[in-house]
Amino acid sequence: MVRTLTCESFKRHGDTVVEGDMGRTRSTSRTDTTGTIHLLVTDIVMPEMGGPELVRRLAPLRRG
């Protein structure tokens, strides 16, 4: 519910949102997303992978 509300709020303000439901799933399936990620909103604790680990895995893929 919080994720849905947050995503809708960003979308209403014209932002592009890439929404996910679990760290491991998102880190592997969203590597094909082009462009710069300006903001990553994540939980610290998630079922498959925590937020800090998600950031560590995405950072090298997103640097230009």
All heavy atoms as TSV, in Angstrom:
chain	resi	resn	atom	element	x	y	z
A	1	MET	N	N	0.822	-1.187	0.000
A	1	MET	CA	C	0.000	0.000	0.000
A	1	MET	C	C	0.871	1.257	0.000
A	1	MET	O	O	0.591	2.200	-0.738
A	1	MET	CB	C	-0.926	-0.021	1.211
A	1	MET	CG	C	-2.016	0.984	1.142
A	1	MET	SD	S	-3.361	0.566	2.265
A	1	MET	CE	C	-3.037	1.673	3.584
A	2	VAL	N	N	1.918	1.256	0.795
A	2	VAL	CA	C	2.817	2.417	0.843
A	2	VAL	C	C	3.536	2.580	-0.497
A	2	VAL	O	O	3.675	3.683	-1.009
A	2	VAL	CB	C	3.839	2.284	1.997
A	2	VAL	CG1	C	4.881	3.380	1.938
A	2	VAL	CG2	C	3.120	2.302	3.332
A	3	ARG	N	N	3.977	1.449	-1.086
A	3	ARG	CA	C	4.662	1.507	-2.376
A	3	ARG	C	C	3.744	2.096	-3.442
A	3	ARG	O	O	4.154	2.957	-4.226
A	3	ARG	CB	C	5.130	0.110	-2.789
A	3	ARG	CG	C	5.882	0.135	-4.121
A	3	ARG	CD	C	6.291	-1.238	-4.575
A	3	ARG	NE	N	5.100	-2.023	-4.849
A	3	ARG	CZ	C	4.982	-3.307	-4.596
A	3	ARG	NH1	N	5.959	-3.977	-4.058
A	3	ARG	NH2	N	3.869	-3.946	-4.879
A	4	THR	N	N	2.510	1.659	-3.484
A	4	THR	CA	C	1.550	2.155	-4.477
A	4	THR	C	C	1.331	3.650	-4.322
A	4	THR	O	O	1.369	4.398	-5.301
A	4	THR	CB	C	0.216	1.397	-4.349
A	4	THR	OG1	O	0.461	0.000	-4.546
A	4	THR	CG2	C	-0.788	1.892	-5.364
A	5	LEU	N	N	1.123	4.100	-3.118
A	5	LEU	CA	C	0.915	5.522	-2.855
A	5	LEU	C	C	2.134	6.347	-3.257
A	5	LEU	O	O	2.017	7.386	-3.905
A	5	LEU	CB	C	0.601	5.745	-1.377
A	5	LEU	CG	C	0.416	7.194	-0.928
A	5	LEU	CD1	C	-0.780	7.812	-1.624
A	5	LEU	CD2	C	0.266	7.264	0.571
A	6	THR	N	N	3.322	5.855	-2.913
A	6	THR	CA	C	4.552	6.571	-3.246
A	6	THR	C	C	4.742	6.653	-4.748
A	6	THR	O	O	5.047	7.728	-5.295
A	6	THR	CB	C	5.766	5.869	-2.593
A	6	THR	OG1	O	5.565	5.824	-1.181
A	6	THR	CG2	C	7.057	6.600	-2.892
A	7	CYS	N	N	4.560	5.542	-5.442
A	7	CYS	CA	C	4.720	5.533	-6.902
A	7	CYS	C	C	3.724	6.468	-7.573
A	7	CYS	O	O	4.089	7.220	-8.484
A	7	CYS	CB	C	4.559	4.116	-7.440
A	7	CYS	SG	S	5.933	3.032	-7.024
A	8	GLU	N	N	2.484	6.413	-7.157
A	8	GLU	CA	C	1.468	7.282	-7.753
A	8	GLU	C	C	1.786	8.758	-7.526
A	8	GLU	O	O	1.572	9.592	-8.397
A	8	GLU	CB	C	0.081	6.939	-7.216
A	8	GLU	CG	C	-0.444	5.614	-7.716
A	8	GLU	CD	C	-0.460	5.533	-9.230
A	8	GLU	OE1	O	-0.898	6.494	-9.903
A	8	GLU	OE2	O	-0.009	4.485	-9.756
A	9	SER	N	N	2.310	9.075	-6.368
A	9	SER	CA	C	2.682	10.463	-6.074
A	9	SER	C	C	3.781	10.940	-7.015
A	9	SER	O	O	3.709	12.035	-7.574
A	9	SER	CB	C	3.133	10.578	-4.620
A	9	SER	OG	O	3.541	11.895	-4.332
A	10	PHE	N	N	4.818	10.127	-7.203
A	10	PHE	CA	C	5.892	10.500	-8.131
A	10	PHE	C	C	5.366	10.636	-9.555
A	10	PHE	O	O	5.720	11.570	-10.277
A	10	PHE	CB	C	7.022	9.467	-8.085
A	10	PHE	CG	C	7.972	9.662	-6.937
A	10	PHE	CD1	C	8.014	8.738	-5.897
A	10	PHE	CD2	C	8.821	10.757	-6.887
A	10	PHE	CE1	C	8.884	8.912	-4.836
A	10	PHE	CE2	C	9.698	10.937	-5.826
A	10	PHE	CZ	C	9.735	10.020	-4.795
A	11	LYS	N	N	4.523	9.706	-9.981
A	11	LYS	CA	C	3.964	9.749	-11.333
A	11	LYS	C	C	3.136	11.006	-11.558
A	11	LYS	O	O	3.208	11.624	-12.623
A	11	LYS	CB	C	3.109	8.509	-11.598
A	11	LYS	CG	C	3.926	7.244	-11.730
A	11	LYS	CD	C	3.001	6.037	-11.868
A	11	LYS	CE	C	3.765	4.738	-11.868
A	11	LYS	NZ	N	2.869	3.567	-11.915
A	12	ARG	N	N	2.347	11.406	-10.559
A	12	ARG	CA	C	1.523	12.620	-10.679
A	12	ARG	C	C	2.375	13.873	-10.865
A	12	ARG	O	O	1.936	14.848	-11.442
A	12	ARG	CB	C	0.630	12.786	-9.448
A	12	ARG	CG	C	-0.654	12.001	-9.526
A	12	ARG	CD	C	-1.650	12.457	-8.471
A	12	ARG	NE	N	-1.123	12.407	-7.121
A	12	ARG	CZ	C	-1.188	11.369	-6.298
A	12	ARG	NH1	N	-1.749	10.254	-6.699
A	12	ARG	NH2	N	-0.690	11.427	-5.089
A	13	HIS	N	N	3.600	13.811	-10.375
A	13	HIS	CA	C	4.508	14.950	-10.520
A	13	HIS	C	C	5.379	14.839	-11.762
A	13	HIS	O	O	6.337	15.596	-11.932
A	13	HIS	CB	C	5.373	15.089	-9.263
A	13	HIS	CG	C	4.603	15.615	-8.099
A	13	HIS	ND1	N	3.967	14.783	-7.196
A	13	HIS	CD2	C	4.339	16.874	-7.705
A	13	HIS	CE1	C	3.347	15.525	-6.297
A	13	HIS	NE2	N	3.558	16.798	-6.578
A	14	GLY	N	N	5.064	13.877	-12.626
A	14	GLY	CA	C	5.750	13.761	-13.904
A	14	GLY	C	C	7.005	12.916	-13.919
A	14	GLY	O	O	7.724	12.883	-14.909
A	15	ASP	N	N	7.274	12.217	-12.835
A	15	ASP	CA	C	8.470	11.380	-12.785
A	15	ASP	C	C	8.209	10.012	-13.413
A	15	ASP	O	O	7.096	9.511	-13.401
A	15	ASP	CB	C	8.911	11.169	-11.328
A	15	ASP	CG	C	9.340	12.465	-10.672
A	15	ASP	OD1	O	10.193	13.162	-11.248
A	15	ASP	OD2	O	8.812	12.786	-9.581
A	16	THR	N	N	9.259	9.417	-13.956
A	16	THR	CA	C	9.199	8.052	-14.452
A	16	THR	C	C	9.499	7.129	-13.281
A	16	THR	O	O	10.481	7.327	-12.575
A	16	THR	CB	C	10.240	7.829	-15.569
A	16	THR	OG1	O	9.964	8.746	-16.626
A	16	THR	CG2	C	10.194	6.418	-16.093
A	17	VAL	N	N	8.676	6.127	-13.095
A	17	VAL	CA	C	8.805	5.229	-11.949
A	17	VAL	C	C	9.041	3.813	-12.446
A	17	VAL	O	O	8.327	3.319	-13.314
A	17	VAL	CB	C	7.522	5.281	-11.075
A	17	VAL	CG1	C	7.595	4.251	-9.956
A	17	VAL	CG2	C	7.314	6.677	-10.521
A	18	VAL	N	N	10.061	3.164	-11.914
A	18	VAL	CA	C	10.308	1.743	-12.129
A	18	VAL	C	C	10.002	1.078	-10.801
A	18	VAL	O	O	10.727	1.243	-9.832
A	18	VAL	CB	C	11.768	1.473	-12.549
A	18	VAL	CG1	C	12.006	-0.016	-12.713
A	18	VAL	CG2	C	12.108	2.234	-13.823
A	19	GLU	N	N	8.910	0.352	-10.773
A	19	GLU	CA	C	8.406	-0.202	-9.514
A	19	GLU	C	C	8.783	-1.669	-9.387
A	19	GLU	O	O	8.745	-2.414	-10.363
A	19	GLU	CB	C	6.887	-0.058	-9.498
A	19	GLU	CG	C	6.235	-0.503	-8.234
A	19	GLU	CD	C	4.731	-0.302	-8.266
A	19	GLU	OE1	O	4.207	0.296	-9.213
A	19	GLU	OE2	O	4.080	-0.766	-7.315
A	20	GLY	N	N	9.151	-2.058	-8.189
A	20	GLY	CA	C	9.488	-3.454	-7.935
A	20	GLY	C	C	8.901	-3.921	-6.634
A	20	GLY	O	O	8.462	-3.134	-5.811
A	21	ASP	N	N	8.921	-5.242	-6.459
A	21	ASP	CA	C	8.354	-5.770	-5.223
A	21	ASP	C	C	9.348	-6.557	-4.383
A	21	ASP	O	O	9.100	-6.809	-3.224
A	21	ASP	CB	C	7.124	-6.628	-5.495
A	21	ASP	CG	C	7.412	-7.780	-6.426
A	21	ASP	OD1	O	8.574	-7.950	-6.843
A	21	ASP	OD2	O	6.474	-8.508	-6.739
A	22	MET	N	N	10.499	-6.933	-4.944
A	22	MET	CA	C	11.511	-7.629	-4.154
A	22	MET	C	C	12.888	-7.269	-4.693
A	22	MET	O	O	13.072	-7.151	-5.899
A	22	MET	CB	C	11.325	-9.147	-4.211
A	22	MET	CG	C	10.089	-9.614	-3.489
A	22	MET	SD	S	9.984	-11.406	-3.392
A	22	MET	CE	C	9.780	-11.850	-5.091
A	23	GLY	N	N	13.837	-7.117	-3.814
A	23	GLY	CA	C	15.172	-6.703	-4.201
A	23	GLY	C	C	15.830	-7.547	-5.263
A	23	GLY	O	O	16.271	-7.051	-6.295
A	24	ARG	N	N	15.922	-8.838	-5.059
A	24	ARG	CA	C	16.635	-9.690	-6.003
A	24	ARG	C	C	15.962	-9.671	-7.373
A	24	ARG	O	O	16.621	-9.572	-8.399
A	24	ARG	CB	C	16.715	-11.123	-5.486
A	24	ARG	CG	C	17.615	-12.006	-6.321
A	24	ARG	CD	C	17.817	-13.375	-5.689
A	24	ARG	NE	N	18.188	-13.335	-4.287
A	24	ARG	CZ	C	19.400	-13.082	-3.810
A	24	ARG	NH1	N	20.375	-12.828	-4.642
A	24	ARG	NH2	N	19.632	-13.069	-2.514
A	25	THR	N	N	14.660	-9.740	-7.418
A	25	THR	CA	C	13.929	-9.710	-8.674
A	25	THR	C	C	14.191	-8.407	-9.423
A	25	THR	O	O	14.465	-8.392	-10.604
A	25	THR	CB	C	12.409	-9.865	-8.411
A	25	THR	OG1	O	12.199	-11.074	-7.696
A	25	THR	CG2	C	11.632	-9.882	-9.698
A	26	ARG	N	N	14.123	-7.308	-8.725
A	26	ARG	CA	C	14.309	-6.009	-9.368
A	26	ARG	C	C	15.745	-5.792	-9.824
A	26	ARG	O	O	15.976	-5.230	-10.868
A	26	ARG	CB	C	13.939	-4.876	-8.412
A	26	ARG	CG	C	12.470	-4.758	-8.171
A	26	ARG	CD	C	11.749	-4.436	-9.451
A	26	ARG	NE	N	11.002	-5.597	-9.849
A	26	ARG	CZ	C	10.412	-5.794	-11.004
A	26	ARG	NH1	N	10.434	-4.896	-11.932
A	26	ARG	NH2	N	9.773	-6.879	-11.287
A	27	SER	N	N	16.718	-6.200	-9.046
A	27	SER	CA	C	18.096	-5.922	-9.413
A	27	SER	C	C	18.498	-6.646	-10.683
A	27	SER	O	O	19.315	-6.165	-11.445
A	27	SER	CB	C	19.065	-6.283	-8.291
A	27	SER	OG	O	19.125	-7.682	-8.122
A	28	THR	N	N	17.904	-7.799	-10.948
A	28	THR	CA	C	18.269	-8.525	-12.154
A	28	THR	C	C	17.389	-8.142	-13.334
A	28	THR	O	O	17.871	-8.043	-14.449
A	28	THR	CB	C	18.175	-10.051	-11.926
A	28	THR	OG1	O	16.870	-10.374	-11.472
A	28	THR	CG2	C	19.210	-10.507	-10.914
A	29	SER	N	N	16.124	-7.862	-13.113
A	29	SER	CA	C	15.237	-7.596	-14.243
A	29	SER	C	C	15.251	-6.142	-14.680
A	29	SER	O	O	14.820	-5.822	-15.761
A	29	SER	CB	C	13.803	-8.025	-13.913
A	29	SER	OG	O	13.265	-7.209	-12.904
A	30	ARG	N	N	15.745	-5.229	-13.868
A	30	ARG	CA	C	15.723	-3.818	-14.239
A	30	ARG	C	C	17.056	-3.324	-14.772
A	30	ARG	O	O	17.228	-2.156	-15.024
A	30	ARG	CB	C	15.316	-2.941	-13.054
A	30	ARG	CG	C	13.884	-3.157	-12.608
A	30	ARG	CD	C	13.001	-3.548	-13.731
A	30	ARG	NE	N	12.112	-2.509	-14.166
A	30	ARG	CZ	C	11.413	-2.575	-15.286
A	30	ARG	NH1	N	11.527	-3.568	-16.089
A	30	ARG	NH2	N	10.595	-1.626	-15.624
A	31	THR	N	N	18.006	-4.195	-14.995
A	31	THR	CA	C	19.280	-3.748	-15.551
A	31	THR	C	C	19.119	-3.286	-16.989
A	31	THR	O	O	19.983	-2.611	-17.523
A	31	THR	CB	C	20.337	-4.869	-15.478
A	31	THR	OG1	O	19.834	-6.015	-16.159
A	31	THR	CG2	C	20.671	-5.211	-14.037
A	32	ASP	N	N	17.996	-3.632	-17.631
A	32	ASP	CA	C	17.747	-3.199	-18.997
A	32	ASP	C	C	17.134	-1.800	-19.063
A	32	ASP	O	O	16.952	-1.259	-20.141
A	32	ASP	CB	C	16.837	-4.198	-19.715
A	32	ASP	CG	C	15.476	-4.342	-19.046
A	32	ASP	OD1	O	15.379	-4.078	-17.835
A	32	ASP	OD2	O	14.526	-4.718	-19.735
A	33	THR	N	N	16.798	-1.205	-17.942
A	33	THR	CA	C	16.228	0.135	-17.906
A	33	THR	C	C	17.301	1.146	-18.293
A	33	THR	O	O	18.365	1.170	-17.706
A	33	THR	CB	C	15.692	0.468	-16.498
A	33	THR	OG1	O	14.736	-0.521	-16.145
A	33	THR	CG2	C	15.049	1.834	-16.462
A	34	THR	N	N	17.006	1.949	-19.307
A	34	THR	CA	C	17.989	2.929	-19.758
A	34	THR	C	C	17.789	4.251	-19.041
A	34	THR	O	O	16.744	4.514	-18.472
A	34	THR	CB	C	17.878	3.138	-21.279
A	34	THR	OG1	O	16.564	3.585	-21.589
A	34	THR	CG2	C	18.171	1.850	-22.029
A	35	GLY	N	N	18.798	5.090	-19.098
A	35	GLY	CA	C	18.710	6.402	-18.483
A	35	GLY	C	C	19.269	6.410	-17.074
A	35	GLY	O	O	19.666	5.393	-16.528
A	36	THR	N	N	19.290	7.579	-16.515
A	36	THR	CA	C	19.839	7.789	-15.187
A	36	THR	C	C	18.783	7.542	-14.127
A	36	THR	O	O	17.648	7.963	-14.264
A	36	THR	CB	C	20.361	9.238	-15.056
A	36	THR	OG1	O	21.330	9.452	-16.072
A	36	THR	CG2	C	20.973	9.492	-13.704
A	37	ILE	N	N	19.169	6.862	-13.071
A	37	ILE	CA	C	18.291	6.720	-11.912
A	37	ILE	C	C	18.662	7.850	-10.962
A	37	ILE	O	O	19.777	7.907	-10.453
A	37	ILE	CB	C	18.489	5.353	-11.230
A	37	ILE	CG1	C	18.074	4.231	-12.171
A	37	ILE	CG2	C	17.679	5.300	-9.932
A	37	ILE	CD1	C	18.341	2.842	-11.637
A	38	HIS	N	N	17.736	8.766	-10.757
A	38	HIS	CA	C	17.989	9.917	-9.899
A	38	HIS	C	C	17.671	9.647	-8.437
A	38	HIS	O	O	18.197	10.309	-7.549
A	38	HIS	CB	C	17.188	11.129	-10.378
A	38	HIS	CG	C	17.626	11.615	-11.713
A	38	HIS	ND1	N	18.703	12.442	-11.888
A	38	HIS	CD2	C	17.147	11.370	-12.951
A	38	HIS	CE1	C	18.873	12.704	-13.169
A	38	HIS	NE2	N	17.936	12.047	-13.830
A	39	LEU	N	N	16.790	8.694	-8.191
A	39	LEU	CA	C	16.374	8.402	-6.824
A	39	LEU	C	C	15.995	6.933	-6.726
A	39	LEU	O	O	15.285	6.411	-7.583
A	39	LEU	CB	C	15.158	9.266	-6.449
A	39	LEU	CG	C	14.531	9.027	-5.083
A	39	LEU	CD1	C	15.490	9.440	-3.969
A	39	LEU	CD2	C	13.228	9.806	-4.972
A	40	LEU	N	N	16.488	6.276	-5.697
A	40	LEU	CA	C	16.122	4.890	-5.416
A	40	LEU	C	C	15.501	4.865	-4.027
A	40	LEU	O	O	16.133	5.249	-3.053
A	40	LEU	CB	C	17.353	3.982	-5.461
A	40	LEU	CG	C	17.134	2.527	-5.072
A	40	LEU	CD1	C	16.211	1.834	-6.077
A	40	LEU	CD2	C	18.465	1.799	-4.998
A	41	VAL	N	N	14.250	4.433	-3.960
A	41	VAL	CA	C	13.552	4.321	-2.685
A	41	VAL	C	C	13.384	2.834	-2.406
A	41	VAL	O	O	12.805	2.109	-3.210
A	41	VAL	CB	C	12.168	5.012	-2.729
A	41	VAL	CG1	C	11.448	4.844	-1.406
A	41	VAL	CG2	C	12.316	6.481	-3.093
A	42	THR	N	N	13.920	2.378	-1.281
A	42	THR	CA	C	13.886	0.957	-0.964
A	42	THR	C	C	13.757	0.750	0.535
A	42	THR	O	O	14.080	1.630	1.322
A	42	THR	CB	C	15.168	0.258	-1.492
A	42	THR	OG1	O	15.087	-1.132	-1.200
A	42	THR	CG2	C	16.417	0.829	-0.883
A	43	ASP	N	N	13.284	-0.427	0.901
A	43	ASP	CA	C	13.290	-0.831	2.305
A	43	ASP	C	C	14.698	-1.259	2.676
A	43	ASP	O	O	15.462	-1.727	1.827
A	43	ASP	CB	C	12.354	-2.016	2.541
A	43	ASP	CG	C	10.886	-1.637	2.475
A	43	ASP	OD1	O	10.576	-0.446	2.688
A	43	ASP	OD2	O	10.071	-2.520	2.213
A	44	ILE	N	N	15.035	-1.143	3.925
A	44	ILE	CA	C	16.315	-1.650	4.410
A	44	ILE	C	C	16.279	-3.178	4.447
A	44	ILE	O	O	17.225	-3.854	4.084
A	44	ILE	CB	C	16.642	-1.083	5.810
A	44	ILE	CG1	C	16.839	0.434	5.734
A	44	ILE	CG2	C	17.866	-1.757	6.410
A	44	ILE	CD1	C	18.005	0.876	4.877
A	45	VAL	N	N	15.151	-3.739	4.872
A	45	VAL	CA	C	14.989	-5.186	4.975
A	45	VAL	C	C	13.900	-5.626	4.003
A	45	VAL	O	O	12.788	-5.106	4.027
A	45	VAL	CB	C	14.601	-5.597	6.415
A	45	VAL	CG1	C	14.371	-7.087	6.508
A	45	VAL	CG2	C	15.653	-5.142	7.412
A	46	MET	N	N	14.254	-6.571	3.126
A	46	MET	CA	C	13.298	-7.148	2.185
A	46	MET	C	C	13.475	-8.661	2.217
A	46	MET	O	O	14.511	-9.158	2.663
A	46	MET	CB	C	13.537	-6.607	0.773
A	46	MET	CG	C	13.264	-5.118	0.646
A	46	MET	SD	S	13.467	-4.508	-1.028
A	46	MET	CE	C	15.254	-4.437	-1.164
A	47	PRO	N	N	12.499	-9.422	1.716
A	47	PRO	CA	C	12.562	-10.880	1.813
A	47	PRO	C	C	13.802	-11.512	1.186
A	47	PRO	O	O	14.403	-12.398	1.764
A	47	PRO	CB	C	11.302	-11.355	1.089
A	47	PRO	CG	C	10.375	-10.198	1.146
A	47	PRO	CD	C	11.244	-8.965	1.143
A	48	GLU	N	N	14.194	-11.095	0.003
A	48	GLU	CA	C	15.282	-11.764	-0.701
A	48	GLU	C	C	16.618	-11.021	-0.632
A	48	GLU	O	O	17.667	-11.638	-0.685
A	48	GLU	CB	C	14.906	-11.988	-2.155
A	48	GLU	CG	C	13.761	-12.963	-2.315
A	48	GLU	CD	C	13.455	-13.232	-3.761
A	48	GLU	OE1	O	14.298	-12.951	-4.627
A	48	GLU	OE2	O	12.352	-13.720	-4.030
A	49	MET	N	N	16.575	-9.710	-0.580
A	49	MET	CA	C	17.792	-8.904	-0.575
A	49	MET	C	C	17.480	-7.567	0.073
A	49	MET	O	O	16.498	-6.932	-0.281
A	49	MET	CB	C	18.269	-8.671	-2.013
A	49	MET	CG	C	19.488	-7.793	-2.110
A	49	MET	SD	S	19.919	-7.316	-3.810
A	49	MET	CE	C	19.711	-8.806	-4.722
A	50	GLY	N	N	18.310	-7.131	1.001
A	50	GLY	CA	C	18.089	-5.857	1.669
A	50	GLY	C	C	18.421	-4.672	0.777
A	50	GLY	O	O	19.089	-4.803	-0.246
A	51	GLY	N	N	17.949	-3.515	1.161
A	51	GLY	CA	C	18.184	-2.288	0.413
A	51	GLY	C	C	19.651	-1.980	0.169
A	51	GLY	O	O	20.044	-1.658	-0.957
A	52	PRO	N	N	20.511	-2.065	1.202
A	52	PRO	CA	C	21.933	-1.777	0.977
A	52	PRO	C	C	22.566	-2.715	-0.060
A	52	PRO	O	O	23.367	-2.277	-0.891
A	52	PRO	CB	C	22.554	-1.978	2.361
A	52	PRO	CG	C	21.437	-1.652	3.309
A	52	PRO	CD	C	20.210	-2.209	2.629
A	53	GLU	N	N	22.204	-3.979	-0.040
A	53	GLU	CA	C	22.732	-4.926	-1.033
A	53	GLU	C	C	22.216	-4.586	-2.432
A	53	GLU	O	O	22.955	-4.662	-3.418
A	53	GLU	CB	C	22.373	-6.364	-0.663
A	53	GLU	CG	C	22.840	-7.395	-1.657
A	53	GLU	CD	C	24.355	-7.508	-1.778
A	53	GLU	OE1	O	25.076	-7.066	-0.852
A	53	GLU	OE2	O	24.824	-8.037	-2.799
A	54	LEU	N	N	20.965	-4.198	-2.532
A	54	LEU	CA	C	20.396	-3.781	-3.818
A	54	LEU	C	C	21.181	-2.605	-4.388
A	54	LEU	O	O	21.539	-2.597	-5.562
A	54	LEU	CB	C	18.915	-3.414	-3.650
A	54	LEU	CG	C	18.205	-2.892	-4.893
A	54	LEU	CD1	C	18.212	-3.929	-6.005
A	54	LEU	CD2	C	16.784	-2.472	-4.544
A	55	VAL	N	N	21.483	-1.633	-3.562
A	55	VAL	CA	C	22.256	-0.464	-4.001
A	55	VAL	C	C	23.648	-0.894	-4.461
A	55	VAL	O	O	24.130	-0.460	-5.509
A	55	VAL	CB	C	22.352	0.590	-2.877
A	55	VAL	CG1	C	23.340	1.686	-3.245
A	55	VAL	CG2	C	20.980	1.167	-2.592
A	56	ARG	N	N	24.313	-1.764	-3.713
A	56	ARG	CA	C	25.651	-2.239	-4.095
A	56	ARG	C	C	25.637	-2.951	-5.447
A	56	ARG	O	O	26.575	-2.834	-6.221
A	56	ARG	CB	C	26.225	-3.170	-3.014
A	56	ARG	CG	C	26.795	-2.432	-1.823
A	56	ARG	CD	C	27.595	-3.359	-0.933
A	56	ARG	NE	N	26.759	-4.354	-0.237
A	56	ARG	CZ	C	26.102	-4.120	0.884
A	56	ARG	NH1	N	26.143	-2.937	1.451
A	56	ARG	NH2	N	25.389	-5.074	1.447
A	57	ARG	N	N	24.571	-3.675	-5.725
A	57	ARG	CA	C	24.497	-4.392	-6.997
A	57	ARG	C	C	24.113	-3.493	-8.162
A	57	ARG	O	O	24.552	-3.714	-9.291
A	57	ARG	CB	C	23.512	-5.540	-6.881
A	57	ARG	CG	C	24.036	-6.653	-6.012
A	57	ARG	CD	C	23.044	-7.778	-5.934
A	57	ARG	NE	N	23.523	-8.805	-5.038
A	57	ARG	CZ	C	23.419	-10.089	-5.268
A	57	ARG	NH1	N	22.834	-10.512	-6.363
A	57	ARG	NH2	N	23.876	-10.959	-4.411
A	58	LEU	N	N	23.262	-2.509	-7.920
A	58	LEU	CA	C	22.833	-1.624	-9.005
A	58	LEU	C	C	23.859	-0.548	-9.350
A	58	LEU	O	O	23.990	-0.168	-10.503
A	58	LEU	CB	C	21.501	-0.949	-8.642
A	58	LEU	CG	C	20.260	-1.796	-8.724
A	58	LEU	CD1	C	19.048	-0.995	-8.259
A	58	LEU	CD2	C	20.040	-2.314	-10.138
A	59	ALA	N	N	24.583	-0.056	-8.366
A	59	ALA	CA	C	25.502	1.079	-8.573
A	59	ALA	C	C	26.494	0.853	-9.720
A	59	ALA	O	O	26.614	1.717	-10.595
A	59	ALA	CB	C	26.223	1.425	-7.284
A	60	PRO	N	N	27.193	-0.262	-9.784
A	60	PRO	CA	C	28.148	-0.448	-10.887
A	60	PRO	C	C	27.481	-0.514	-12.256
A	60	PRO	O	O	28.070	-0.155	-13.262
A	60	PRO	CB	C	28.823	-1.782	-10.572
A	60	PRO	CG	C	28.539	-2.058	-9.149
A	60	PRO	CD	C	27.252	-1.364	-8.826
A	61	LEU	N	N	26.230	-0.972	-12.294
A	61	LEU	CA	C	25.519	-1.086	-13.560
A	61	LEU	C	C	25.005	0.252	-14.054
A	61	LEU	O	O	24.722	0.412	-15.235
A	61	LEU	CB	C	24.324	-2.047	-13.394
A	61	LEU	CG	C	24.654	-3.452	-12.924
A	61	LEU	CD1	C	23.366	-4.219	-12.631
A	61	LEU	CD2	C	25.483	-4.182	-13.964
A	62	ARG	N	N	24.827	1.203	-13.168
A	62	ARG	CA	C	24.200	2.477	-13.509
A	62	ARG	C	C	25.176	3.612	-13.709
A	62	ARG	O	O	24.794	4.692	-14.118
A	62	ARG	CB	C	23.190	2.868	-12.421
A	62	ARG	CG	C	22.144	1.823	-12.124
A	62	ARG	CD	C	21.441	1.297	-13.342
A	62	ARG	NE	N	20.858	2.355	-14.101
A	62	ARG	CZ	C	20.281	2.227	-15.271
A	62	ARG	NH1	N	20.217	1.062	-15.839
A	62	ARG	NH2	N	19.773	3.250	-15.887
A	63	ARG	N	N	26.427	3.423	-13.415
A	63	ARG	CA	C	27.404	4.513	-13.559
A	63	ARG	C	C	27.835	4.611	-15.007
A	63	ARG	O	O	28.124	3.619	-15.664
A	63	ARG	CB	C	28.599	4.261	-12.661
A	63	ARG	CG	C	28.176	4.373	-11.213
A	63	ARG	CD	C	29.350	4.574	-10.302
A	63	ARG	NE	N	28.808	4.787	-8.966
A	63	ARG	CZ	C	29.125	4.069	-7.918
A	63	ARG	NH1	N	30.005	3.101	-8.022
A	63	ARG	NH2	N	28.580	4.320	-6.751
A	64	GLY	N	N	27.921	5.840	-15.497
A	64	GLY	CA	C	28.257	6.033	-16.897
A	64	GLY	C	C	29.643	6.408	-17.172
A	64	GLY	O	O	30.587	6.590	-16.647
